[in-house]
Amino acid sequence: MRERPMALFLFAHQDDECFAFHLIASELAAGRRVRCAYFTDGGVKCARRNRESLRVLGGMGVAEADICFVGEAQGIPDGRLLSCLSQGEEALRALLPWREQVAAIYVPAWEGGHPDHDSLHRLAVVVARDLMLTDRLFQFSLYHAKGMPWPLYKVMTPLEVNGPFRRVMAPFASRLRHAVNCFRYPSQWISWFDLFPMVAVSYLLGRQFVQPVDPRRSLFRPHEGALYYETRHLARWEEVKATLGEGASDEGGRANTMVEDGAAGS
């Protein structure tokens, strides 16, 4: 029997799926096999964070066998994907053995929110290009500091410089379930005390967007001004630029196709 088309979701951390609930639900509703892979180990709360993600995704209908903690298996520490790119690339290639079965790959947006997110984005760009899957590569926003004074930031808000984006619609009952799911990660309540409510409100308002990935964008600084991971002293753009590949630039390159009026409509 022929395998169902697969939608592969790439996450840097257990709980990053909170930013893609609508997308996961829409792929399941379309009858596709959804696989989720985590590319860092989750830190000292690894086992607990794994259980939380398994519980939430399982409740949505994702099979446990399709949830892969590759960061734990590869020994990639939380916050250190930038220094473990070879292990990350090896793990990602292993998830994509047959090009024909891949309907879509979803990856954190190139937005300067967290160095692990941007590192995973660049890994996905490189592997998708090699496997001729770039046309099936999509990004979702988590958080970034574009246009915001420190220490404020935006959640689930796509950067226009990344290209056109589409709003993923869902009935209110589904949006409510996704909002409630945001609070089912008790291990992260301290670090997420301000983030969870904002993400939940975004779901209630129907704010889930998706953008095609332009591979050239990840050669440029995500946006002008201080990046959120810089304000948190997690990494400097110069370090990220040097590690992710030659040709990266400080100038804010724009995606090939710009956002038009109404591009975020349903």
C-alpha positions as a Python dict, from the first residue, in 0.01 Angstrom:
ca = {
    (1, 'M'): (0, 0, 0),
    (2, 'R'): (131, 342, -92),
    (3, 'E'): (252, 561, 195),
    (4, 'R'): (49, 871, 278),
    (5, 'P'): (216, 1203, 187),
    (6, 'M'): (414, 1334, 482),
    (7, 'A'): (419, 1679, 641),
    (8, 'L'): (740, 1714, 842),
    (9, 'F'): (755, 1969, 1123),
    (10, 'L'): (1101, 2069, 1245),
    (11, 'F'): (1128, 2216, 1595),
    (12, 'A'): (1432, 2332, 1787),
    (13, 'H'): (1277, 2272, 2131),
    (14, 'Q'): (1003, 2072, 2297),
    (15, 'D'): (714, 2322, 2318),
    (16, 'D'): (796, 2498, 1989),
    (17, 'E'): (500, 2310, 1846),
    (18, 'C'): (284, 2563, 2032),
    (19, 'F'): (354, 2802, 1747),
    (20, 'A'): (231, 2560, 1478),
    (21, 'F'): (-86, 2404, 1618),
    (22, 'H'): (-312, 2529, 1336),
    (23, 'L'): (-66, 2404, 1076),
    (24, 'I'): (-38, 2061, 1237),
    (25, 'A'): (-417, 2031, 1263),
    (26, 'S'): (-469, 2137, 902),
    (27, 'E'): (-220, 1878, 777),
    (28, 'L'): (-386, 1604, 980),
    (29, 'A'): (-726, 1712, 849),
    (30, 'A'): (-590, 1686, 493),
    (31, 'G'): (-507, 1320, 559),
    (32, 'R'): (-132, 1360, 561),
    (33, 'R'): (105, 1178, 791),
    (34, 'V'): (248, 1433, 1033),
    (35, 'R'): (599, 1379, 1170),
    (36, 'C'): (753, 1610, 1431),
    (37, 'A'): (1124, 1624, 1506),
    (38, 'Y'): (1305, 1810, 1785),
    (39, 'F'): (1664, 1911, 1726),
    (40, 'T'): (1791, 1991, 2078),
    (41, 'D'): (1773, 1775, 2388),
    (42, 'G'): (1549, 1992, 2605),
    (43, 'G'): (1807, 2053, 2876),
    (44, 'V'): (1786, 1927, 3233),
    (45, 'K'): (1409, 1878, 3206),
    (46, 'C'): (1447, 1666, 2893),
    (47, 'A'): (1232, 1367, 2993),
    (48, 'R'): (955, 1585, 3132),
    (49, 'R'): (952, 1810, 2826),
    (50, 'N'): (940, 1506, 2600),
    (51, 'R'): (635, 1375, 2786),
    (52, 'E'): (457, 1710, 2759),
    (53, 'S'): (508, 1729, 2383),
    (54, 'L'): (407, 1366, 2338),
    (55, 'R'): (87, 1424, 2537),
    (56, 'V'): (-17, 1739, 2351),
    (57, 'L'): (69, 1612, 2002),
    (58, 'G'): (-88, 1274, 2074),
    (59, 'G'): (-407, 1449, 2177),
    (60, 'M'): (-407, 1624, 1841),
    (61, 'G'): (-376, 1294, 1654),
    (62, 'V'): (-4, 1269, 1584),
    (63, 'A'): (119, 910, 1624),
    (64, 'E'): (382, 862, 1895),
    (65, 'A'): (603, 677, 1647),
    (66, 'D'): (608, 993, 1434),
    (67, 'I'): (748, 1214, 1713),
    (68, 'C'): (1128, 1207, 1702),
    (69, 'F'): (1362, 1351, 1966),
    (70, 'V'): (1664, 1360, 1739),
    (71, 'G'): (1842, 1629, 1943),
    (72, 'E'): (1846, 1400, 2245),
    (73, 'A'): (1965, 1107, 2034),
    (74, 'Q'): (2240, 1316, 1874),
    (75, 'G'): (2345, 1482, 2201),
    (76, 'I'): (2266, 1837, 2084),
    (77, 'P'): (2224, 2056, 2394),
    (78, 'D'): (1941, 2305, 2428),
    (79, 'G'): (2075, 2641, 2308),
    (80, 'R'): (2372, 2489, 2124),
    (81, 'L'): (2240, 2384, 1783),
    (82, 'L'): (2459, 2650, 1622),
    (83, 'S'): (2768, 2459, 1736),
    (84, 'C'): (2624, 2117, 1641),
    (85, 'L'): (2526, 2175, 1279),
    (86, 'S'): (2685, 1856, 1145),
    (87, 'Q'): (2487, 1636, 1385),
    (88, 'G'): (2172, 1831, 1306),
    (89, 'E'): (2221, 1794, 932),
    (90, 'E'): (2283, 1420, 965),
    (91, 'A'): (1962, 1380, 1164),
    (92, 'L'): (1758, 1587, 918),
    (93, 'R'): (1880, 1393, 615),
    (94, 'A'): (1783, 1070, 788),
    (95, 'L'): (1426, 1198, 820),
    (96, 'L'): (1399, 1258, 444),
    (97, 'P'): (1492, 929, 273),
    (98, 'W'): (1230, 946, -3),
    (99, 'R'): (1164, 1281, -168),
    (100, 'E'): (840, 1166, -330),
    (101, 'Q'): (669, 1114, 6),
    (102, 'V'): (734, 1468, 133),
    (103, 'A'): (438, 1698, 82),
    (104, 'A'): (562, 1984, 301),
    (105, 'I'): (837, 2074, 548),
    (106, 'Y'): (766, 2334, 814),
    (107, 'V'): (1050, 2510, 992),
    (108, 'P'): (1088, 2803, 1234),
    (109, 'A'): (1103, 3135, 1052),
    (110, 'W'): (1425, 3321, 983),
    (111, 'E'): (1354, 3604, 1228),
    (112, 'G'): (1631, 3647, 1486),
    (113, 'G'): (1426, 3522, 1779),
    (114, 'H'): (1648, 3239, 1904),
    (115, 'P'): (1979, 3110, 1762),
    (116, 'D'): (1849, 2752, 1771),
    (117, 'H'): (1550, 2852, 1558),
    (118, 'D'): (1761, 3031, 1298),
    (119, 'S'): (2019, 2750, 1295),
    (120, 'L'): (1746, 2496, 1225),
    (121, 'H'): (1602, 2719, 954),
    (122, 'R'): (1938, 2735, 778),
    (123, 'L'): (1987, 2357, 811),
    (124, 'A'): (1648, 2301, 649),
    (125, 'V'): (1735, 2538, 364),
    (126, 'V'): (2061, 2357, 291),
    (127, 'V'): (1914, 2005, 303),
    (128, 'A'): (1598, 2099, 111),
    (129, 'R'): (1809, 2256, -161),
    (130, 'D'): (2025, 1944, -193),
    (131, 'L'): (1718, 1719, -212),
    (132, 'M'): (1527, 1951, -448),
    (133, 'L'): (1258, 2014, -186),
    (134, 'T'): (1283, 2392, -163),
    (135, 'D'): (939, 2438, -319),
    (136, 'R'): (791, 2237, -29),
    (137, 'L'): (967, 2431, 249),
    (138, 'F'): (753, 2665, 463),
    (139, 'Q'): (819, 2877, 772),
    (140, 'F'): (612, 2981, 1072),
    (141, 'S'): (689, 3270, 1306),
    (142, 'L'): (760, 3217, 1675),
    (143, 'Y'): (884, 3550, 1813),
    (144, 'H'): (1108, 3840, 1716),
    (145, 'A'): (1191, 4195, 1821),
    (146, 'K'): (1147, 4377, 1486),
    (147, 'G'): (1029, 4730, 1556),
    (148, 'M'): (994, 4670, 1930),
    (149, 'P'): (1177, 4847, 2215),
    (150, 'W'): (1366, 4625, 2458),
    (151, 'P'): (1248, 4403, 2627),
    (152, 'L'): (929, 4372, 2422),
    (153, 'Y'): (879, 4134, 2130),
    (154, 'K'): (611, 4008, 1890),
    (155, 'V'): (475, 3654, 1867),
    (156, 'M'): (349, 3465, 1562),
    (157, 'T'): (395, 3772, 1343),
    (158, 'P'): (564, 3704, 1008),
    (159, 'L'): (835, 3939, 886),
    (160, 'E'): (729, 4102, 561),
    (161, 'V'): (1089, 4092, 441),
    (162, 'N'): (1059, 3711, 435),
    (163, 'G'): (801, 3729, 157),
    (164, 'P'): (427, 3671, 111),
    (165, 'F'): (237, 3500, 388),
    (166, 'R'): (-94, 3322, 415),
    (167, 'R'): (-330, 3307, 709),
    (168, 'V'): (-430, 2957, 818),
    (169, 'M'): (-795, 2962, 914),
    (170, 'A'): (-963, 2740, 1173),
    (171, 'P'): (-1308, 2727, 1337),
    (172, 'F'): (-1336, 2883, 1680),
    (173, 'A'): (-1364, 2548, 1858),
    (174, 'S'): (-1027, 2445, 1714),
    (175, 'R'): (-872, 2780, 1802),
    (176, 'L'): (-995, 2740, 2159),
    (177, 'R'): (-842, 2390, 2187),
    (178, 'H'): (-510, 2521, 2060),
    (179, 'A'): (-519, 2811, 2306),
    (180, 'V'): (-582, 2570, 2595),
    (181, 'N'): (-298, 2345, 2479),
    (182, 'C'): (-55, 2633, 2527),
    (183, 'F'): (-94, 2589, 2903),
    (184, 'R'): (-15, 2216, 2903),
    (185, 'Y'): (360, 2259, 2943),
    (186, 'P'): (402, 2302, 3320),
    (187, 'S'): (778, 2248, 3303),
    (188, 'Q'): (803, 2575, 3110),
    (189, 'W'): (565, 2795, 3307),
    (190, 'I'): (841, 3004, 3465),
    (191, 'S'): (1024, 3077, 3141),
    (192, 'W'): (699, 3112, 2944),
    (193, 'F'): (497, 3316, 3194),
    (194, 'D'): (455, 3603, 2947),
    (195, 'L'): (479, 3402, 2624),
    (196, 'F'): (206, 3141, 2674),
    (197, 'P'): (-77, 3397, 2721),
    (198, 'M'): (27, 3589, 2409),
    (199, 'V'): (40, 3274, 2198),
    (200, 'A'): (-297, 3162, 2334),
    (201, 'V'): (-454, 3498, 2246),
    (202, 'S'): (-303, 3476, 1898),
    (203, 'Y'): (-483, 3146, 1847),
    (204, 'L'): (-812, 3281, 1975),
    (205, 'L'): (-780, 3565, 1723),
    (206, 'G'): (-695, 3324, 1443),
    (207, 'R'): (-338, 3451, 1403),
    (208, 'Q'): (-152, 3162, 1242),
    (209, 'F'): (46, 3247, 931),
    (210, 'V'): (271, 3049, 700),
    (211, 'Q'): (528, 3166, 446),
    (212, 'P'): (723, 2992, 170),
    (213, 'V'): (1096, 2995, 240),
    (214, 'D'): (1324, 3191, 9),
    (215, 'P'): (1663, 3018, 49),
    (216, 'R'): (1852, 3343, -10),
    (217, 'R'): (1701, 3517, 292),
    (218, 'S'): (1906, 3313, 539),
    (219, 'L'): (2222, 3469, 394),
    (220, 'F'): (2112, 3806, 535),
    (221, 'R'): (2049, 3954, 877),
    (222, 'P'): (1688, 3866, 971),
    (223, 'H'): (1587, 4229, 1020),
    (224, 'E'): (1725, 4573, 1094),
    (225, 'G'): (1792, 4672, 1452),
    (226, 'A'): (1876, 4452, 1749),
    (227, 'L'): (1775, 4087, 1714),
    (228, 'Y'): (1586, 3933, 2003),
    (229, 'Y'): (1855, 3674, 2071),
    (230, 'E'): (2108, 3958, 2087),
    (231, 'T'): (1904, 4147, 2347),
    (232, 'R'): (1893, 3827, 2557),
    (233, 'H'): (2269, 3774, 2511),
    (234, 'L'): (2214, 3428, 2361),
    (235, 'A'): (2428, 3497, 2053),
    (236, 'R'): (2553, 3778, 1831),
    (237, 'W'): (2464, 3807, 1465),
    (238, 'E'): (2832, 3812, 1377),
    (239, 'E'): (2873, 3470, 1540),
    (240, 'V'): (2565, 3329, 1370),
    (241, 'K'): (2670, 3472, 1033),
    (242, 'A'): (3019, 3325, 1060),
    (243, 'T'): (2894, 2981, 1162),
    (244, 'L'): (2602, 2936, 924),
    (245, 'G'): (2801, 2992, 609),
    (246, 'E'): (3003, 3217, 387),
    (247, 'G'): (2820, 3485, 193),
    (248, 'A'): (2602, 3593, 484),
    (249, 'S'): (2551, 3967, 492),
    (250, 'D'): (2459, 4239, 737),
    (251, 'E'): (2232, 4398, 478),
    (252, 'G'): (1867, 4303, 506),
    (253, 'G'): (1803, 4113, 183),
    (254, 'R'): (1439, 4084, 87),
    (255, 'A'): (1262, 3774, -37),
    (256, 'N'): (1210, 3751, -410),
    (257, 'T'): (837, 3814, -392),
    (258, 'M'): (711, 4087, -163),
    (259, 'V'): (398, 4087, 49),
    (260, 'E'): (107, 4241, -136),
    (261, 'D'): (-204, 4393, 13),
    (262, 'G'): (-429, 4116, 136),
    (263, 'A'): (-155, 3855, 125),
    (264, 'A'): (-243, 3748, 476),
    (265, 'G'): (-607, 3695, 394),
    (266, 'S'): (-777, 3358, 423),
}
